[in-house]
C-alpha cells in the first residue's frame, strides 16, 4: 500500500469519526449543546485526529481549521450555514410590548435595526448582552429625540424673545428669557404660562403698570399662538414616548423574558482572521528574525565555540557544555534549528569515539534533550509557551518575559543537570579526551554589528522591558523593523523562515477561539463540578494527560488542544471560588511545561528525530532516558508550581 492510499484512508477515518460526533448524545451526558457547538466539537475532533495521524502536514491542518471556522462557524460564513444567533422575533416582540402607545413603527424598526447591527459585532452573547444592547439603543434614540426637541425649543424660545423685545420692556423681556432658558423642552402652553407668570410678578411690584403689561402680554401671546410649532410638538412627543419605552423596557419582567431565549453564539469572522496576526505570533516572528540573523552572520556558531571553550576537553565536561549551549540557543531559536546546528558541530567529534564506546549515544542524545528542555526557559523558546501566554491574555492574566525566565531558567538548569547525570550513567563514556575543532571568528562588518547590538538590546528589553512599560510582543517588533530596514534580513531570508510553525500556532488559537466564542467550553465546563476539585490534583491529572499526548504528537498541537480547555476550566473554577488568578497561571504554565517534556520517542519531537537519524541512538535508549526525564520533569513542574504558589510569585 503506497503512502497516498494510506493518507486517503487516514483522511476517511478522520471524516467518519469527526462526522459521527453529531450523533453523540451530549444532552444525555448533561451537556446540552446547540448546532453550532456540535460543529465545534466535530472540528476539534478532526484537528486532533489530523494532528495525530498526519495524513497532511500538521501546519496545513491548522490552516484547514481556520478555513472551516470561517466558512461554517463564523459571522462571515455561508448564509445557509450561519444560524440565527438569537430569537430576533422574540426581541422585536419585547420591544414592541414595551413601546409607549403611539410610538411610530418606523422608530421601533430603527431600534431593532440598530440592535441587530450592534449584536452582530458581539461575541459570547447572553441575555444580559441582548438586554444591554437594546437598552443602549433605546437610550441612544431617546437622547437623539431629546436633542431634537431641545433644538426646536431653543428655536421657539428665540422666536418668542424676538417678539417679546418689541412687545415688552427690557426688564420684563429679560425675566421672560431667563424663565424660558430654564425649560429644556418648551410647548405653547409653557410659553403662555411663562408670559403670564412674568407679567404677574412684575405687576405685583408695579401695580400702576398692570394694565399696560397685560395688554402687551396679550399681544405677545397672540403672536406666539400664530407661530408654527408642529416640529416642536412632534419632537417632544417622540421623546416622551421613547422615554416611556425605556422605562417600560427596564424591568425585571423584561430580563426574565430574555433569560428564556435560546442563544447560539458564532465566531466573529475578524477574530478568526486575526489569529494569523495575534500578538503572540508577532512575538514568535521576532524570535525567528533574531534566529535567522544569528545564523546568517554566524553569531550562533561563534557563540557556541566561545561558550563551549571554558568546559575544557574532559568528555563529561564537554557533554555538559554542549547541553548548556544547546539549551541557551533553544531559548531564543527554534528547537529544531538549534538541534540541527549543534549536531552538525558535533559530527566530527563523534567520529573520535571508538565503535564500542557507548558515550557516542550520550553525546548524540544530549543535543535533542537539551533543545527540548531549553525551550521551556523563555516565552519564545517553544510554541506551547506562547499558547499559554495567549490563554492567559484571554483571561486578563499575564506573565511578562522576565518573570517567565525567573522560574523557567532555574527549571531548565535543574533538568539539564539531571539529564547530564542520567546520560552519563546510562551511556558511560570511555573516551579520555575530546577536542572540539570549531573554526571561525566573530564578523566585524556593519551588518554583523547591527545583528549583535539588536540581539543584545532585544533580549535585555524582553527581560527588563516591563519596567519601562514595554510588553514582550512590542519588543518583538524591534528586530523585525531593524533587520528589515538595514537589509540584514532580505526577502530571500524571509522565504526560509519557519512560517509553518506560525500557522500551526494560529490554528491552535483558532480552536481556542471557537471553544470560547461559541460558549462551548463554558457549557461543557459547567457540566463538570470542577469547583469541588482540588486545584493541585487537577494540575497533576492534566499534566500526565498532556505528557502522554505530547509523546505521540506535536508539542504545539498538544498545547493547542489542551490550553483552551484548561483556560475555560480555570475560569470556571475562579468564578466558583475554587481557584484564584495565580492558581490559573500556574495551571496553564504547567500545561506548557508538560507539553514540552514529551521526548521519549523519535516521533515525539523534531530534535529527537534528527538525533535518531544519526544512527548513533537506539530507540530503546531514547525511550528509557526520555521516559525517565519526562516523569522527573513533570514531577518537578508540579513541585515548582506548588513552590511558586506558596511564595505568592504570581501575585
DAVENKA-V605404 format. One record per residue. N is the residue number from 0. RES is the residue in one small letter. SS is DSSP state (a for helix, b for strand, c for the rest). OMEGA is omega in whole degrees, 0 to 359 (NA if undefined). Layout:
n=N res=RES ss=SS omega=OMEGA
n=N res=RES ss=SS omega=OMEGA
This chain:
n=0 res=x ss=c omega=182
n=1 res=x ss=c omega=186
n=2 res=x ss=a omega=180
n=3 res=x ss=a omega=178
n=4 res=x ss=a omega=178
n=5 res=x ss=a omega=181
n=6 res=x ss=a omega=177
n=7 res=x ss=a omega=178
n=8 res=x ss=a omega=178
n=9 res=x ss=a omega=180
n=10 res=x ss=a omega=178
n=11 res=x ss=a omega=178
n=12 res=x ss=a omega=180
n=13 res=x ss=a omega=181
n=14 res=x ss=a omega=181
n=15 res=x ss=a omega=183
n=16 res=x ss=a omega=181
n=17 res=x ss=a omega=178
n=18 res=x ss=a omega=181
n=19 res=x ss=a omega=180
n=20 res=x ss=a omega=178
n=21 res=x ss=a omega=183
n=22 res=x ss=a omega=182
n=23 res=x ss=c omega=183
n=24 res=x ss=c omega=183
n=25 res=x ss=c omega=182
n=26 res=x ss=a omega=178
n=27 res=x ss=a omega=179
n=28 res=x ss=a omega=179
n=29 res=x ss=c omega=180
n=30 res=x ss=c omega=179
n=31 res=x ss=c omega=180
n=32 res=x ss=c omega=181
n=33 res=x ss=c omega=184
n=34 res=x ss=a omega=182
n=35 res=x ss=a omega=178
n=36 res=x ss=a omega=176
n=37 res=x ss=a omega=177
n=38 res=x ss=a omega=179
n=39 res=x ss=a omega=177
n=40 res=x ss=a omega=179
n=41 res=x ss=a omega=179
n=42 res=x ss=a omega=180
n=43 res=x ss=a omega=179
n=44 res=x ss=a omega=179
n=45 res=x ss=a omega=181
n=46 res=x ss=a omega=181
n=47 res=x ss=a omega=182
n=48 res=x ss=a omega=179
n=49 res=x ss=a omega=179
n=50 res=x ss=a omega=180
n=51 res=x ss=a omega=185
n=52 res=x ss=a omega=179
n=53 res=x ss=c omega=173
n=54 res=x ss=c omega=172
n=55 res=x ss=c omega=180
n=56 res=x ss=c omega=187
n=57 res=x ss=a omega=180
n=58 res=x ss=a omega=178
n=59 res=x ss=a omega=174
n=60 res=x ss=a omega=179
n=61 res=x ss=a omega=178
n=62 res=x ss=a omega=178
n=63 res=x ss=a omega=179
n=64 res=x ss=a omega=181
n=65 res=x ss=a omega=180
n=66 res=x ss=a omega=179
n=67 res=x ss=a omega=178
n=68 res=x ss=a omega=180
n=69 res=x ss=a omega=186
n=70 res=x ss=a omega=188
n=71 res=x ss=a omega=186
n=72 res=x ss=a omega=191
n=73 res=x ss=b omega=176
n=74 res=x ss=c omega=179
n=75 res=x ss=c omega=183
n=76 res=x ss=c omega=176
n=77 res=x ss=c omega=182
n=78 res=x ss=a omega=181
n=79 res=x ss=a omega=180
n=80 res=x ss=a omega=184
n=81 res=x ss=c omega=181
n=82 res=x ss=c omega=171
n=83 res=x ss=c omega=190
n=84 res=x ss=c omega=176
n=85 res=x ss=b omega=183
n=86 res=x ss=c omega=184
n=87 res=x ss=a omega=182
n=88 res=x ss=a omega=179
n=89 res=x ss=a omega=179
n=90 res=x ss=a omega=178
n=91 res=x ss=a omega=181
n=92 res=x ss=a omega=180
n=93 res=x ss=a omega=180
n=94 res=x ss=a omega=180
n=95 res=x ss=a omega=178
n=96 res=x ss=a omega=181
n=97 res=x ss=a omega=185
n=98 res=x ss=c omega=178
n=99 res=x ss=c omega=180
n=100 res=x ss=c omega=178
n=101 res=x ss=c omega=178
n=102 res=x ss=c omega=186
n=103 res=x ss=c omega=179
n=104 res=x ss=a omega=179
n=105 res=x ss=a omega=178
n=106 res=x ss=a omega=179
n=107 res=x ss=a omega=178
n=108 res=x ss=a omega=177
n=109 res=x ss=a omega=179
n=110 res=x ss=a omega=183
n=111 res=x ss=a omega=177
n=112 res=x ss=a omega=179
n=113 res=x ss=a omega=179
n=114 res=x ss=a omega=180
n=115 res=x ss=a omega=180
n=116 res=x ss=a omega=181
n=117 res=x ss=a omega=182
n=118 res=x ss=a omega=178
n=119 res=x ss=a omega=180
n=120 res=x ss=c omega=184
n=121 res=x ss=c omega=172
n=122 res=x ss=c omega=180
n=123 res=x ss=c omega=178
n=124 res=x ss=c omega=170
n=125 res=x ss=c omega=183
n=126 res=x ss=a omega=181
n=127 res=x ss=a omega=179
n=128 res=x ss=a omega=179
n=129 res=x ss=a omega=178
n=130 res=x ss=a omega=181
n=131 res=x ss=a omega=182
n=132 res=x ss=a omega=179
n=133 res=x ss=a omega=180
n=134 res=x ss=a omega=179
n=135 res=x ss=a omega=182
n=136 res=x ss=a omega=178
n=137 res=x ss=a omega=180
n=138 res=x ss=a omega=179
n=139 res=x ss=a omega=177
n=140 res=x ss=a omega=180
n=141 res=x ss=a omega=179
n=142 res=x ss=a omega=178
n=143 res=x ss=a omega=179
n=144 res=x ss=a omega=179
n=145 res=x ss=a omega=179
n=146 res=x ss=a omega=179
n=147 res=x ss=a omega=179
n=148 res=x ss=a omega=179
n=149 res=x ss=a omega=179
n=150 res=x ss=a omega=179
n=151 res=x ss=a omega=178
n=152 res=x ss=a omega=179
n=153 res=x ss=a omega=179
n=154 res=x ss=a omega=177
n=155 res=x ss=a omega=181
n=156 res=x ss=a omega=179
n=157 res=x ss=a omega=179
n=158 res=x ss=a omega=179
n=159 res=x ss=a omega=183
n=160 res=x ss=a omega=175
n=161 res=x ss=a omega=178
n=162 res=x ss=a omega=182
n=163 res=x ss=a omega=180
n=164 res=x ss=a omega=180
n=165 res=x ss=a omega=186
n=166 res=x ss=a omega=186
n=167 res=x ss=c omega=175
n=168 res=x ss=c omega=184
n=169 res=x ss=a omega=180
n=170 res=x ss=a omega=181
n=171 res=x ss=a omega=179
n=172 res=x ss=a omega=179
n=173 res=x ss=a omega=178
n=174 res=x ss=a omega=178
n=175 res=x ss=a omega=180
n=176 res=x ss=a omega=180
n=177 res=x ss=a omega=181
n=178 res=x ss=a omega=180
n=179 res=x ss=a omega=180
n=180 res=x ss=a omega=181
n=181 res=x ss=c omega=180
n=182 res=x ss=c omega=183
n=183 res=x ss=c omega=182
n=184 res=x ss=c omega=184
n=185 res=x ss=c omega=170
n=186 res=x ss=c omega=178
n=187 res=x ss=a omega=180
n=188 res=x ss=a omega=180
n=189 res=x ss=a omega=179
n=190 res=x ss=a omega=179
n=191 res=x ss=a omega=180
n=192 res=x ss=a omega=181
n=193 res=x ss=a omega=179
n=194 res=x ss=a omega=181
n=195 res=x ss=a omega=182
n=196 res=x ss=a omega=182
n=197 res=x ss=a omega=180
n=198 res=x ss=a omega=180
n=199 res=x ss=a omega=180
n=200 res=x ss=a omega=179
n=201 res=x ss=a omega=181
n=202 res=x ss=a omega=178
n=203 res=x ss=a omega=181
n=204 res=x ss=a omega=182
n=205 res=x ss=c omega=184
n=206 res=x ss=a omega=183
n=207 res=x ss=a omega=180
n=208 res=x ss=a omega=188
n=209 res=x ss=a omega=183
n=210 res=x ss=a omega=181
n=211 res=x ss=a omega=180
n=212 res=x ss=a omega=182
n=213 res=x ss=a omega=178
n=214 res=x ss=a omega=179
n=215 res=x ss=a omega=180
n=216 res=x ss=a omega=180
n=217 res=x ss=a omega=178
n=218 res=x ss=a omega=179
n=219 res=x ss=a omega=181
n=220 res=x ss=a omega=179
n=221 res=x ss=a omega=177
n=222 res=x ss=a omega=178
n=223 res=x ss=a omega=181
n=224 res=x ss=a omega=180
n=225 res=x ss=c omega=181
n=226 res=x ss=c omega=178
n=227 res=x ss=c omega=181
n=228 res=x ss=c omega=182
n=229 res=x ss=a omega=181
n=230 res=x ss=a omega=179
n=231 res=x ss=a omega=181
n=232 res=x ss=a omega=180
n=233 res=x ss=a omega=180
n=234 res=x ss=a omega=180
n=235 res=x ss=a omega=179
n=236 res=x ss=a omega=179
n=237 res=x ss=a omega=180
n=238 res=x ss=a omega=181
n=239 res=x ss=a omega=181
n=240 res=x ss=a omega=177
n=241 res=x ss=a omega=178
n=242 res=x ss=a omega=178
n=243 res=x ss=a omega=178
n=244 res=x ss=a omega=178
n=245 res=x ss=a omega=181
n=246 res=x ss=a omega=180
n=247 res=x ss=a omega=181
n=248 res=x ss=a omega=183
n=249 res=x ss=c omega=181
n=250 res=x ss=c omega=178
n=251 res=x ss=a omega=181
n=252 res=x ss=a omega=178
n=253 res=x ss=a omega=180
n=254 res=x ss=a omega=180
n=255 res=x ss=a omega=177
n=256 res=x ss=a omega=182
n=257 res=x ss=a omega=180
n=258 res=x ss=a omega=183
n=259 res=x ss=c omega=183
n=260 res=x ss=c omega=173
n=261 res=x ss=c omega=181
n=262 res=x ss=b omega=179
n=263 res=x ss=c omega=181
n=264 res=x ss=c omega=174
n=265 res=x ss=c omega=176
n=266 res=x ss=b omega=172
n=267 res=x ss=c omega=185
n=268 res=x ss=a omega=182
n=269 res=x ss=a omega=178
n=270 res=x ss=a omega=178
n=271 res=x ss=a omega=178
n=272 res=x ss=a omega=185
n=273 res=x ss=a omega=179
n=274 res=x ss=a omega=178
n=275 res=x ss=a omega=182
n=276 res=x ss=a omega=177
n=277 res=x ss=c omega=178
n=278 res=x ss=a omega=179
n=279 res=x ss=a omega=176
n=280 res=x ss=a omega=179
n=281 res=x ss=a omega=177
n=282 res=x ss=a omega=179
n=283 res=x ss=a omega=180
n=284 res=x ss=a omega=176
n=285 res=x ss=a omega=176
n=286 res=x ss=a omega=179
n=287 res=x ss=a omega=179
n=288 res=x ss=a omega=179
n=289 res=x ss=a omega=182
n=290 res=x ss=a omega=181
n=291 res=x ss=a omega=179
n=292 res=x ss=a omega=180
n=293 res=x ss=a omega=179
n=294 res=x ss=a omega=184
n=295 res=x ss=a omega=182
n=296 res=x ss=c omega=171
n=297 res=x ss=c omega=177
n=298 res=x ss=a omega=182
n=299 res=x ss=a omega=183
n=300 res=x ss=a omega=179
n=301 res=x ss=a omega=175
n=302 res=x ss=a omega=179
n=303 res=x ss=a omega=179
n=304 res=x ss=a omega=182
n=305 res=x ss=a omega=184
n=306 res=x ss=a omega=182
n=307 res=x ss=a omega=185
n=308 res=x ss=a omega=182
n=309 res=x ss=c omega=183
n=310 res=x ss=c omega=173
n=311 res=x ss=c omega=184
n=312 res=x ss=c omega=178
n=313 res=x ss=c omega=186
n=314 res=x ss=a omega=182
n=315 res=x ss=a omega=180
n=316 res=x ss=a omega=178
n=317 res=x ss=a omega=177
n=318 res=x ss=a omega=179
n=319 res=x ss=a omega=179
n=320 res=x ss=a omega=178
n=321 res=x ss=a omega=181
n=322 res=x ss=a omega=180
n=323 res=x ss=a omega=181
n=324 res=x ss=a omega=179
n=325 res=x ss=a omega=180
n=326 res=x ss=a omega=180
n=327 res=x ss=a omega=179
n=328 res=x ss=a omega=184
n=329 res=x ss=a omega=174
n=330 res=x ss=c omega=185
n=331 res=x ss=c omega=180
n=332 res=x ss=c omega=174
n=333 res=x ss=c omega=177
n=334 res=x ss=a omega=181
n=335 res=x ss=a omega=179
n=336 res=x ss=a omega=179
n=337 res=x ss=a omega=181
n=338 res=x ss=a omega=179
n=339 res=x ss=a omega=180
n=340 res=x ss=a omega=184
n=341 res=x ss=a omega=177
n=342 res=x ss=a omega=177
n=343 res=x ss=a omega=177
n=344 res=x ss=a omega=186
n=345 res=x ss=a omega=187
n=346 res=x ss=a omega=180
n=347 res=x ss=a omega=182
n=348 res=x ss=a omega=182
n=349 res=x ss=a omega=179
n=350 res=x ss=c omega=180
n=351 res=x ss=c omega=183
n=352 res=x ss=c omega=173
n=353 res=x ss=c omega=183
n=354 res=x ss=c omega=183
n=355 res=x ss=c omega=182
n=356 res=x ss=c omega=181
n=357 res=x ss=c omega=179
n=358 res=x ss=a omega=178
n=359 res=x ss=a omega=179
n=360 res=x ss=a omega=179
n=361 res=x ss=a omega=181
n=362 res=x ss=a omega=179
n=363 res=x ss=a omega=181
n=364 res=x ss=a omega=185
n=365 res=x ss=a omega=182
n=366 res=x ss=a omega=179
n=367 res=x ss=a omega=179
n=368 res=x ss=a omega=181
n=369 res=x ss=a omega=179
n=370 res=x ss=a omega=179
n=371 res=x ss=a omega=182
n=372 res=x ss=a omega=185
n=373 res=x ss=a omega=181
n=374 res=x ss=a omega=181
n=375 res=x ss=a omega=191
n=376 res=x ss=a omega=182
n=377 res=x ss=c omega=178
n=378 res=x ss=c omega=181
n=379 res=x ss=c omega=183
n=380 res=x ss=c omega=183
n=381 res=x ss=c omega=184
n=382 res=x ss=a omega=179
n=383 res=x ss=a omega=178
n=384 res=x ss=a omega=180
n=385 res=x ss=a omega=180
n=386 res=x ss=a omega=176
n=387 res=x ss=a omega=179
n=388 res=x ss=a omega=178
n=389 res=x ss=a omega=179
n=390 res=x ss=a omega=177
n=391 res=x ss=a omega=181
n=392 res=x ss=a omega=179
n=393 res=x ss=a omega=180
n=394 res=x ss=c omega=182
n=395 res=x ss=c omega=180
n=396 res=x ss=c omega=179
n=397 res=x ss=c omega=171
n=398 res=x ss=c omega=183
n=399 res=x ss=c omega=186
n=400 res=x ss=a omega=182
n=401 res=x ss=a omega=181
n=402 res=x ss=a omega=177
n=403 res=x ss=a omega=181
n=404 res=x ss=a omega=181
n=405 res=x ss=a omega=178
n=406 res=x ss=a omega=182
n=407 res=x ss=a omega=183
n=408 res=x ss=a omega=176
n=409 res=x ss=a omega=178
n=410 res=x ss=a omega=179
n=411 res=x ss=a omega=181
n=412 res=x ss=a omega=181
n=413 res=x ss=a omega=181
n=414 res=x ss=a omega=178
n=415 res=x ss=a omega=180
n=416 res=x ss=a omega=178
n=417 res=x ss=a omega=180
n=418 res=x ss=a omega=179
n=419 res=x ss=a omega=180
n=420 res=x ss=a omega=181
n=421 res=x ss=a omega=181
n=422 res=x ss=a omega=179
n=423 res=x ss=a omega=180
n=424 res=x ss=a omega=183
n=425 res=x ss=a omega=183
n=426 res=x ss=c omega=182
n=427 res=x ss=c omega=182
n=428 res=x ss=c omega=180
n=429 res=x ss=c omega=180
n=430 res=x ss=c omega=185
n=431 res=x ss=c omega=184
n=432 res=x ss=c omega=179
n=433 res=x ss=c omega=177
n=434 res=x ss=c omega=178
n=435 res=x ss=c omega=180
n=436 res=x ss=c omega=179
n=437 res=x ss=c omega=182
n=438 res=x ss=c omega=177
n=439 res=x ss=c omega=179
n=440 res=x ss=c omega=181
n=441 res=x ss=c omega=177
n=442 res=x ss=c omega=181
n=443 res=x ss=c omega=177
n=444 res=x ss=c omega=179
n=445 res=x ss=a omega=181
n=446 res=x ss=a omega=178
n=447 res=x ss=a omega=179
n=448 res=x ss=a omega=176
n=449 res=x ss=a omega=179
n=450 res=x ss=a omega=181
n=451 res=x ss=a omega=183
n=452 res=x ss=a omega=182
n=453 res=x ss=a omega=180
n=454 res=x ss=a omega=182
n=455 res=x ss=a omega=181
n=456 res=x ss=a omega=181
n=457 res=x ss=a omega=180
n=458 res=x ss=a omega=180
n=459 res=x ss=a omega=179
n=460 res=x ss=a omega=175
n=461 res=x ss=a omega=183
n=462 res=x ss=a omega=188
n=463 res=x ss=a omega=184
n=464 res=x ss=a omega=181
n=465 res=x ss=a omega=181
n=466 res=x ss=a omega=178
n=467 res=x ss=a omega=174
n=468 res=x ss=c omega=179
n=469 res=x ss=c omega=174
n=470 res=x ss=c omega=186
n=471 res=x ss=a omega=182
n=472 res=x ss=a omega=179
n=473 res=x ss=a omega=179
n=474 res=x ss=a omega=182
n=475 res=x ss=a omega=179
n=476 res=x ss=a omega=186
n=477 res=x ss=a omega=179
n=478 res=x ss=a omega=178
n=479 res=x ss=a omega=182
n=480 res=x ss=a omega=184
n=481 res=x ss=a omega=183
n=482 res=x ss=a omega=178
n=483 res=x ss=a omega=183
n=484 res=x ss=a omega=182
n=485 res=x ss=c omega=181
n=486 res=x ss=c omega=170
n=487 res=x ss=c omega=174
n=488 res=x ss=c omega=181
n=489 res=x ss=c omega=180
n=490 res=x ss=a omega=177
n=491 res=x ss=a omega=177
n=492 res=x ss=a omega=179
n=493 res=x ss=a omega=181
n=494 res=x ss=a omega=184
n=495 res=x ss=c omega=183
n=496 res=x ss=c omega=185
n=497 res=x ss=c omega=179
n=498 res=x ss=a omega=179
n=499 res=x ss=a omega=179
n=500 res=x ss=a omega=180
n=501 res=x ss=a omega=180
n=502 res=x ss=a omega=176
n=503 res=x ss=a omega=179
n=504 res=x ss=a omega=180
n=505 res=x ss=a omega=177
n=506 res=x ss=a omega=176
n=507 res=x ss=a omega=177
n=508 res=x ss=a omega=181
n=509 res=x ss=a omega=176
n=510 res=x ss=a omega=178
n=511 res=x ss=a omega=178
n=512 res=x ss=a omega=180
n=513 res=x ss=a omega=180
n=514 res=x ss=a omega=185
n=515 res=x ss=a omega=188
n=516 res=x ss=a omega=176
n=517 res=x ss=c omega=181
n=518 res=x ss=c omega=179
n=519 res=x ss=a omega=180
n=520 res=x ss=a omega=181
n=521 res=x ss=a omega=182
n=522 res=x ss=a omega=180
n=523 res=x ss=a omega=180
n=524 res=x ss=a omega=180
n=525 res=x ss=a omega=179
n=526 res=x ss=c omega=180
n=527 res=x ss=c omega=184
n=528 res=x ss=c omega=182
n=529 res=x ss=a omega=182
n=530 res=x ss=a omega=181
n=531 res=x ss=a omega=182
n=532 res=x ss=c omega=173
n=533 res=x ss=c omega=183
n=534 res=x ss=a omega=182
n=535 res=x ss=a omega=178
n=536 res=x ss=a omega=177
n=537 res=x ss=a omega=180
n=538 res=x ss=a omega=181
n=539 res=x ss=a omega=181
n=540 res=x ss=a omega=180
n=541 res=x ss=a omega=181
n=542 res=x ss=a omega=181
n=543 res=x ss=a omega=175
n=544 res=x ss=a omega=180
n=545 res=x ss=a omega=180
n=546 res=x ss=a omega=179
n=547 res=x ss=a omega=181
n=548 res=x ss=a omega=183
n=549 res=x ss=a omega=179
n=550 res=x ss=a omega=186
n=551 res=x ss=a omega=180
n=552 res=x ss=c omega=182
n=553 res=x ss=c omega=177
n=554 res=x ss=a omega=180
n=555 res=x ss=a omega=179
n=556 res=x ss=a omega=178
n=557 res=x ss=a omega=180
n=558 res=x ss=a omega=180
n=559 res=x ss=a omega=180
n=560 res=x ss=a omega=188
n=561 res=x ss=a omega=188
n=562 res=x ss=a omega=178
n=563 res=x ss=a omega=180
n=564 res=x ss=a omega=181
n=565 res=x ss=a omega=175
n=566 res=x ss=a omega=179
n=567 res=x ss=a omega=178
n=568 res=x ss=a omega=181
n=569 res=x ss=a omega=179
n=570 res=x ss=a omega=178
n=571 res=x ss=a omega=181
n=572 res=x ss=a omega=176
n=573 res=x ss=a omega=180
n=574 res=x ss=a omega=181
n=575 res=x ss=c omega=180
n=576 res=x ss=c omega=181
n=577 res=x ss=c omega=181
n=578 res=x ss=c omega=176
n=579 res=x ss=c omega=182
n=580 res=x ss=a omega=177
n=581 res=x ss=a omega=178
n=582 res=x ss=a omega=178
n=583 res=x ss=a omega=178
n=584 res=x ss=a omega=179
n=585 res=x ss=a omega=180
n=586 res=x ss=a omega=182
n=587 res=x ss=a omega=176
n=588 res=x ss=a omega=179
n=589 res=x ss=a omega=178
n=590 res=x ss=a omega=179
n=591 res=x ss=a omega=180
n=592 res=x ss=a omega=183
n=593 res=x ss=a omega=177
n=594 res=x ss=a omega=183
n=595 res=x ss=a omega=184
n=596 res=x ss=c omega=178
n=597 res=x ss=c omega=184
n=598 res=x ss=c omega=184
n=599 res=x ss=c omega=186
n=600 res=x ss=c omega=176
n=601 res=x ss=c omega=181
n=602 res=x ss=c omega=185
n=603 res=x ss=c omega=185
n=604 res=x ss=c omega=180
n=605 res=x ss=a omega=177
n=606 res=x ss=a omega=176
n=607 res=x ss=a omega=181
n=608 res=x ss=a omega=179
n=609 res=x ss=a omega=179
n=610 res=x ss=a omega=180
n=611 res=x ss=a omega=182
n=612 res=x ss=a omega=178
n=613 res=x ss=c omega=182
n=614 res=x ss=c omega=182
n=615 res=x ss=c omega=184
n=616 res=x ss=c omega=174
n=617 res=x ss=c omega=181
n=618 res=x ss=a omega=179
n=619 res=x ss=a omega=179
n=620 res=x ss=a omega=178
n=621 res=x ss=a omega=181
n=622 res=x ss=a omega=182
n=623 res=x ss=a omega=181
n=624 res=x ss=a omega=181
n=625 res=x ss=a omega=180
n=626 res=x ss=a omega=179
n=627 res=x ss=a omega=181
n=628 res=x ss=a omega=177
n=629 res=x ss=a omega=183
n=630 res=x ss=a omega=178
n=631 res=x ss=a omega=181
n=632 res=x ss=a omega=180
n=633 res=x ss=a omega=179
n=634 res=x ss=a omega=178
n=635 res=x ss=a omega=177
n=636 res=x ss=a omega=180
n=637 res=x ss=a omega=180
n=638 res=x ss=a omega=180
n=639 res=x ss=a omega=180
n=640 res=x ss=a omega=178
n=641 res=x ss=a omega=179
n=642 res=x ss=a omega=180
n=643 res=x ss=a omega=177
n=644 res=x ss=a omega=182
n=645 res=x ss=a omega=181
n=646 res=x ss=c omega=178
n=647 res=x ss=c omega=183
n=648 res=x ss=c omega=182
n=649 res=x ss=c omega=178
n=650 res=x ss=c omega=NA
